[in-house]
Amino acid sequence: MLAAILFVLGLIGLLTRRNVIFTLMSIEVMLNAAGLAFVAAGARWGQADGQVMFLFILAMAAAEVSVGLALVLRLHRLYKSVNIDDASTLKG
């Protein structure tokens, strides 16, 4: 139940915010909610598969943070802002 609430909060943050940093934080909350669901399911069924999946989710989150930080730094250098709407001028 907690994982579902966290996932919905992350989804709402992803859909409503226009700041790249808050968008990346919302994605992190959603990934952690999915990891919590895996761990809870693994504990419920008495298997370690949920913990293994959580380790994969943590590795993916670390890669997402590094790519996201590079994106934020590039947007800030180009536009002096981290607003997603400014990034739409990168098309073309």
DSSP file (Angstrom, degrees, kcal/mol; ACC not computed):
  #  RESIDUE AA STRUCTURE BP1 BP2  ACC     N-H-->O    O-->H-N    N-H-->O    O-->H-N    TCO  KAPPA ALPHA  PHI   PSI    X-CA   Y-CA   Z-CA
    1    1 A M     >        0   0    0      0, 0.0     4,-2.0     0, 0.0     5,-0.2   0.000 360.0 360.0 360.0 -42.1    0.0    0.0    0.0
    2    2 A L  H  >  +     0   0    0      1,-0.2     4,-2.5     2,-0.2     5,-0.2   0.887 360.0  53.1 -64.4 -39.0    2.9    2.4    0.9
    3    3 A A  H  > S+     0   0    0      1,-0.2     4,-2.3     2,-0.2    -1,-0.2   0.889 108.4  50.0 -64.2 -38.8    4.6    1.6   -2.4
    4    4 A A  H  > S+     0   0    0      2,-0.2     4,-2.3     1,-0.2    -1,-0.2   0.902 110.9  49.0 -66.4 -40.6    1.4    2.4   -4.4
    5    5 A I  H  X S+     0   0    0     -4,-2.0     4,-2.3     2,-0.2    -2,-0.2   0.925 112.8  47.5 -64.4 -44.7    1.0    5.8   -2.5
    6    6 A L  H  X S+     0   0    0     -4,-2.5     4,-2.3     1,-0.2    -2,-0.2   0.896 111.4  51.2 -63.4 -39.7    4.7    6.7   -3.2
    7    7 A F  H  X S+     0   0    0     -4,-2.3     4,-2.3     2,-0.2    -1,-0.2   0.917 110.7  47.7 -64.9 -42.3    4.3    5.7   -6.8
    8    8 A V  H  X S+     0   0    0     -4,-2.3     4,-2.6     2,-0.2    -2,-0.2   0.898 111.0  51.6 -66.0 -40.2    1.2    7.9   -7.3
    9    9 A L  H  X S+     0   0    0     -4,-2.3     4,-2.3     1,-0.2    -1,-0.2   0.905 111.2  48.0 -62.4 -40.7    2.9   10.8   -5.5
   10   10 A G  H  X S+     0   0    0     -4,-2.3     4,-2.0     2,-0.2    -2,-0.2   0.885 111.3  50.4 -65.7 -38.6    5.9   10.5   -7.9
   11   11 A L  H  X S+     0   0    0     -4,-2.3     4,-2.1     2,-0.2    -2,-0.2   0.900 110.2  49.4 -66.7 -41.3    3.6   10.3  -10.9
   12   12 A I  H  X S+     0   0    0     -4,-2.6     4,-1.9     1,-0.2     5,-0.2   0.919 111.8  49.1 -63.1 -43.0    1.8   13.4   -9.8
   13   13 A G  H  X S+     0   0    0     -4,-2.3     4,-1.7     1,-0.2    -2,-0.2   0.866 110.6  51.2 -63.3 -36.0    5.1   15.2   -9.3
   14   14 A L  H  < S+     0   0    0     -4,-2.0    -1,-0.2     1,-0.2    -2,-0.2   0.875 114.2  42.9 -68.1 -37.9    6.2   14.1  -12.7
   15   15 A L  H  < S+     0   0    0     -4,-2.1    -2,-0.2     1,-0.1    -1,-0.2   0.758 120.5  38.9 -81.7 -25.2    3.1   15.3  -14.5
   16   16 A T  H  < S+     0   0    0     -4,-1.9     2,-0.2    -5,-0.2    -2,-0.2   0.773  96.0  82.2-100.4 -27.5    2.7   18.7  -12.7
   17   17 A R     <  -     0   0    0     -4,-1.7     0, 0.0    -5,-0.2     0, 0.0  -0.522  48.0-169.3 -84.4 146.8    6.3   20.0  -12.3
   18   18 A R        +     0   0    0     -2,-0.2    66,-3.3    66,-0.0     2,-0.4   0.232  59.7  99.2-113.5  10.2    8.1   21.9  -15.1
   19   19 A N  B  >  -A   83   0A   0     64,-0.2     4,-2.2     1,-0.1    64,-0.2  -0.833  68.7-140.9-101.0 135.1   11.5   21.9  -13.4
   20   20 A V  H  > S+     0   0    0     62,-2.7     4,-2.5    -2,-0.4     5,-0.2   0.881 101.4  52.7 -63.4 -38.8   14.0   19.3  -14.5
   21   21 A I  H  > S+     0   0    0     61,-0.3     4,-2.1     1,-0.2    -1,-0.2   0.929 111.5  44.8 -65.4 -45.1   15.3   18.7  -10.9
   22   22 A F  H  > S+     0   0    0      2,-0.2     4,-2.1     1,-0.2    -1,-0.2   0.857 111.8  54.1 -67.5 -33.7   11.8   18.1   -9.5
   23   23 A T  H  X S+     0   0    0     -4,-2.2     4,-2.0     2,-0.2    -2,-0.2   0.926 109.7  46.6 -64.1 -44.5   11.0   15.8  -12.5
   24   24 A L  H  X S+     0   0    0     -4,-2.5     4,-2.0     1,-0.2    -2,-0.2   0.876 111.1  52.4 -65.7 -37.0   14.1   13.7  -11.8
   25   25 A M  H  X S+     0   0    0     -4,-2.1     4,-2.1     2,-0.2    -1,-0.2   0.881 107.9  51.9 -65.6 -37.0   13.3   13.6   -8.1
   26   26 A S  H  X S+     0   0    0     -4,-2.1     4,-2.1     2,-0.2    -2,-0.2   0.891 108.3  50.9 -66.1 -39.0    9.8   12.3   -9.0
   27   27 A I  H  X S+     0   0    0     -4,-2.0     4,-2.4     2,-0.2    -1,-0.2   0.895 108.8  52.2 -64.3 -38.8   11.3    9.6  -11.1
   28   28 A E  H  X S+     0   0    0     -4,-2.0     4,-2.5     2,-0.2    -2,-0.2   0.903 108.3  50.6 -63.0 -40.9   13.5    8.6   -8.2
   29   29 A V  H  X S+     0   0    0     -4,-2.1     4,-2.1     1,-0.2    -1,-0.2   0.904 110.7  49.7 -63.3 -40.6   10.5    8.4   -5.9
   30   30 A M  H  X S+     0   0    0     -4,-2.1     4,-2.0     2,-0.2    -2,-0.2   0.898 111.0  48.8 -65.7 -39.9    8.7    6.2   -8.5
   31   31 A L  H  X S+     0   0    0     -4,-2.4     4,-2.3     1,-0.2    -2,-0.2   0.905 111.6  49.2 -66.0 -40.6   11.7    3.9   -8.8
   32   32 A N  H  X S+     0   0    0     -4,-2.5     4,-2.4     2,-0.2    -2,-0.2   0.857 108.8  53.5 -67.2 -33.9   12.0    3.6   -5.0
   33   33 A A  H  X S+     0   0    0     -4,-2.1     4,-2.1     2,-0.2    -1,-0.2   0.911 109.3  48.2 -65.5 -41.3    8.3    2.8   -4.8
   34   34 A A  H  X S+     0   0    0     -4,-2.0     4,-2.1     2,-0.2    -2,-0.2   0.906 111.7  50.3 -64.3 -40.5    8.8    0.0   -7.3
   35   35 A G  H  X S+     0   0    0     -4,-2.3     4,-2.4     2,-0.2    -2,-0.2   0.894 108.8  51.6 -63.6 -39.8   11.8   -1.3   -5.4
   36   36 A L  H  X S+     0   0    0     -4,-2.4     4,-2.6     1,-0.2    -1,-0.2   0.890 108.5  51.7 -63.4 -39.2    9.8   -1.2   -2.1
   37   37 A A  H  X S+     0   0    0     -4,-2.1     4,-2.4     2,-0.2    -2,-0.2   0.901 109.9  49.4 -64.6 -40.1    7.0   -3.3   -3.8
   38   38 A F  H  X S+     0   0    0     -4,-2.1     4,-2.5     2,-0.2    -2,-0.2   0.925 112.7  46.6 -63.8 -44.2    9.6   -5.8   -5.0
   39   39 A V  H  X S+     0   0    0     -4,-2.4     4,-2.4    11,-0.3    -2,-0.2   0.913 113.1  49.1 -66.0 -41.8   11.1   -6.1   -1.5
   40   40 A A  H  X S+     0   0    0     -4,-2.6     4,-2.1     2,-0.2    -1,-0.2   0.906 112.5  47.8 -64.3 -40.8    7.7   -6.4    0.1
   41   41 A A  H  X S+     0   0    0     -4,-2.4     4,-2.1     2,-0.2    -2,-0.2   0.902 111.9  50.1 -66.7 -39.8    6.6   -9.1   -2.4
   42   42 A G  H  X>S+     0   0    0     -4,-2.5     5,-2.4     1,-0.2     4,-0.7   0.887 111.9  47.7 -65.1 -38.0    9.8  -11.0   -1.8
   43   43 A A  H  <5S+     0   0    0     -4,-2.4     3,-0.2     3,-0.2    -1,-0.2   0.869 110.0  53.5 -69.4 -35.7    9.4  -10.9    1.9
   44   44 A R  H  <5S+     0   0    0     -4,-2.1    -2,-0.2     1,-0.2    -1,-0.2   0.897 116.7  36.8 -65.2 -40.6    5.8  -12.0    1.6
   45   45 A W  H  <5S-     0   0    0     -4,-2.1    -1,-0.2     2,-0.2    -2,-0.2   0.441 111.1-118.9 -94.5   0.0    6.7  -15.0   -0.4
   46   46 A G  T  <5S+     0   0    0     -4,-0.7     2,-0.3     1,-0.2    -3,-0.2   0.805  71.2 121.3  73.2  29.8    9.9  -15.7    1.5
   47   47 A Q    > < -     0   0    0     -5,-2.4     3,-0.5    -6,-0.2    -1,-0.2  -0.901  63.7-135.2-125.9 156.0   12.3  -15.4   -1.5
   48   48 A A  T 3> S+     0   0    0     -2,-0.3     4,-1.8     1,-0.2     3,-0.3   0.332  80.2  99.9 -90.3   7.2   15.2  -13.1   -2.1
   49   49 A D  H 3> S+     0   0    0      1,-0.2     4,-2.4     2,-0.2    -1,-0.2   0.860  78.3  56.3 -62.6 -35.4   14.2  -12.2   -5.6
   50   50 A G  H <> S+     0   0    0     -3,-0.5     4,-1.8     1,-0.2   -11,-0.3   0.876 106.8  48.9 -65.0 -37.4   12.7   -8.9   -4.5
   51   51 A Q  H  > S+     0   0    0     -3,-0.3     4,-1.7    -4,-0.2    -1,-0.2   0.863 110.1  51.3 -70.8 -35.5   16.0   -7.8   -3.0
   52   52 A V  H  X S+     0   0    0     -4,-1.8     4,-1.7     2,-0.2    -2,-0.2   0.917 110.2  49.1 -66.0 -42.8   17.9   -8.7   -6.1
   53   53 A M  H  X S+     0   0    0     -4,-2.4     4,-2.2     1,-0.2    -2,-0.2   0.868 107.4  55.9 -64.0 -35.7   15.5   -6.7   -8.2
   54   54 A F  H  X S+     0   0    0     -4,-1.8     4,-2.4     1,-0.2    -1,-0.2   0.871 103.8  53.7 -65.0 -35.9   15.9   -3.8   -5.8
   55   55 A L  H  X S+     0   0    0     -4,-1.7     4,-2.0     2,-0.2    -1,-0.2   0.896 109.0  48.9 -64.2 -39.2   19.6   -3.9   -6.4
   56   56 A F  H  X S+     0   0    0     -4,-1.7     4,-2.3     2,-0.2    -2,-0.2   0.897 110.1  51.3 -65.2 -39.4   19.0   -3.6  -10.1
   57   57 A I  H  X S+     0   0    0     -4,-2.2     4,-2.4     1,-0.2    -2,-0.2   0.897 108.5  51.7 -64.2 -40.1   16.7   -0.7   -9.5
   58   58 A L  H  X S+     0   0    0     -4,-2.4     4,-2.0     2,-0.2    -1,-0.2   0.892 109.6  49.6 -63.7 -39.1   19.3    1.1   -7.4
   59   59 A A  H  X S+     0   0    0     -4,-2.0     4,-1.9     2,-0.2    -2,-0.2   0.908 112.0  48.0 -65.7 -40.9   21.9    0.6  -10.2
   60   60 A M  H  X S+     0   0    0     -4,-2.3     4,-2.2     1,-0.2    -2,-0.2   0.876 110.1  52.5 -66.7 -36.9   19.4    2.0  -12.8
   61   61 A A  H  X S+     0   0    0     -4,-2.4     4,-2.2     2,-0.2    -1,-0.2   0.874 107.0  52.7 -66.5 -36.9   18.6    4.9  -10.5
   62   62 A A  H  X S+     0   0    0     -4,-2.0     4,-1.9     2,-0.2    -1,-0.2   0.908 110.4  47.3 -65.3 -40.8   22.3    5.7  -10.1
   63   63 A A  H  X S+     0   0    0     -4,-1.9     4,-2.1     1,-0.2     5,-0.2   0.891 111.0  52.3 -65.9 -38.3   22.7    5.8  -13.9
   64   64 A E  H  X S+     0   0    0     -4,-2.2     4,-2.6     1,-0.2    -2,-0.2   0.876 107.8  51.8 -65.0 -37.9   19.6    8.0  -14.2
   65   65 A V  H  X S+     0   0    0     -4,-2.2     4,-2.5     2,-0.2    -1,-0.2   0.908 109.7  48.5 -66.1 -41.8   21.0   10.5  -11.7
   66   66 A S  H  X S+     0   0    0     -4,-1.9     4,-1.7     2,-0.2    -2,-0.2   0.918 115.5  43.1 -67.3 -41.9   24.3   10.8  -13.6
   67   67 A V  H  X S+     0   0    0     -4,-2.1     4,-2.1     2,-0.2    -2,-0.2   0.901 114.7  51.6 -68.1 -40.2   22.6   11.4  -16.9
   68   68 A G  H  X S+     0   0    0     -4,-2.6     4,-2.6    -5,-0.2    -2,-0.2   0.888 107.7  51.6 -63.7 -40.1   20.1   13.7  -15.3
   69   69 A L  H  X S+     0   0    0     -4,-2.5     4,-2.5     2,-0.2    -1,-0.2   0.902 109.3  50.0 -64.6 -40.6   22.8   15.8  -13.7
   70   70 A A  H  X S+     0   0    0     -4,-1.7     4,-2.1     2,-0.2    -1,-0.2   0.899 111.6  49.5 -63.0 -39.2   24.6   16.1  -17.0
   71   71 A L  H  X S+     0   0    0     -4,-2.1     4,-2.5     2,-0.2    -2,-0.2   0.913 110.9  48.9 -65.5 -43.1   21.3   17.2  -18.6
   72   72 A V  H  X S+     0   0    0     -4,-2.6     4,-2.5     1,-0.2    -2,-0.2   0.920 111.6  48.9 -63.5 -44.1   20.6   19.8  -15.8
   73   73 A L  H  X S+     0   0    0     -4,-2.5     4,-2.1     2,-0.2    -1,-0.2   0.900 112.4  48.5 -63.7 -40.0   24.1   21.2  -16.1
   74   74 A R  H  X S+     0   0    0     -4,-2.1     4,-2.1     2,-0.2    -2,-0.2   0.915 112.5  47.7 -66.7 -42.9   23.8   21.5  -19.9
   75   75 A L  H  X S+     0   0    0     -4,-2.5     4,-2.7     1,-0.2     6,-0.7   0.900 111.8  50.6 -64.0 -40.0   20.4   23.2  -19.7
   76   76 A H  H  X S+     0   0    0     -4,-2.5     4,-1.6    -5,-0.2    -1,-0.2   0.886 110.9  48.4 -67.2 -37.5   21.6   25.6  -17.0
   77   77 A R  H  < S+     0   0    0     -4,-2.1    -1,-0.2    -5,-0.2    -2,-0.2   0.886 118.1  40.5 -68.1 -37.9   24.6   26.6  -19.1
   78   78 A L  H  < S+     0   0    0     -4,-2.1    -2,-0.2    -5,-0.2    -3,-0.2   0.918 134.6  14.1 -76.9 -44.0   22.6   27.1  -22.3
   79   79 A Y  H  < S-     0   0    0     -4,-2.7    -3,-0.2     2,-0.3    -2,-0.2   0.433  87.9-125.2-117.2  -2.1   19.5   28.9  -20.9
   80   80 A K  S  < S+     0   0    0     -4,-1.6     2,-0.3    -5,-0.4    -4,-0.2   0.803  87.2  81.6  56.0  30.5   20.4   30.0  -17.3
   81   81 A S  S    S-     0   0    0     -6,-0.7    -2,-0.3    -9,-0.1    -1,-0.2  -0.974  70.8-144.8-155.3 157.3   17.3   28.0  -16.2
   82   82 A V        +     0   0    0     -2,-0.3   -62,-2.7    -3,-0.1     2,-0.3  -0.051  54.8 134.4-116.4  30.2   16.3   24.4  -15.5
   83   83 A N  B >>  -A   19   0A   0    -64,-0.2     3,-0.7     1,-0.1     4,-0.7  -0.624  55.3-140.4 -81.0 136.5   12.8   24.7  -16.9
   84   84 A I  H >> S+     0   0    0    -66,-3.3     3,-0.9    -2,-0.3     4,-0.5   0.836  99.4  64.2 -66.7 -32.2   11.7   21.9  -19.1
   85   85 A D  H >4 S+     0   0    0    -67,-0.4     3,-0.8     1,-0.3    -1,-0.2   0.818  96.5  57.7 -62.7 -29.6    9.9   24.3  -21.4
   86   86 A D  H X4 S+     0   0    0     -3,-0.7     3,-1.2     1,-0.2    -1,-0.3   0.800  97.8  62.0 -68.8 -27.4   13.2   25.9  -22.3
   87   87 A A  H X< S+     0   0    0     -3,-0.9     3,-1.8    -4,-0.7    -1,-0.2   0.659  83.3  78.0 -73.7 -14.5   14.5   22.5  -23.5
   88   88 A S  G X< S+     0   0    0     -3,-0.8     3,-1.0    -4,-0.5    -1,-0.2   0.695  81.7  67.9 -69.0 -15.7   11.8   22.3  -26.2
   89   89 A T  G <  S+     0   0    0     -3,-1.2    -1,-0.3     1,-0.2    -2,-0.2   0.569  80.6  78.4 -77.6  -6.7   13.9   24.7  -28.3
   90   90 A L  G <   +     0   0    0     -3,-1.8     2,-0.6     2,-0.1    -1,-0.2   0.658  68.6 101.8 -73.7 -14.7   16.5   22.0  -28.7
   91   91 A K    <         0   0    0     -3,-1.0    -3,-0.0     1,-0.3     0, 0.0  -0.589 360.0 360.0 -69.8 116.1   14.3   20.4  -31.3
   92   92 A G              0   0    0     -2,-0.6    -1,-0.3     0, 0.0    -2,-0.1   0.478 360.0 360.0  85.8 360.0   15.8   21.2  -34.7
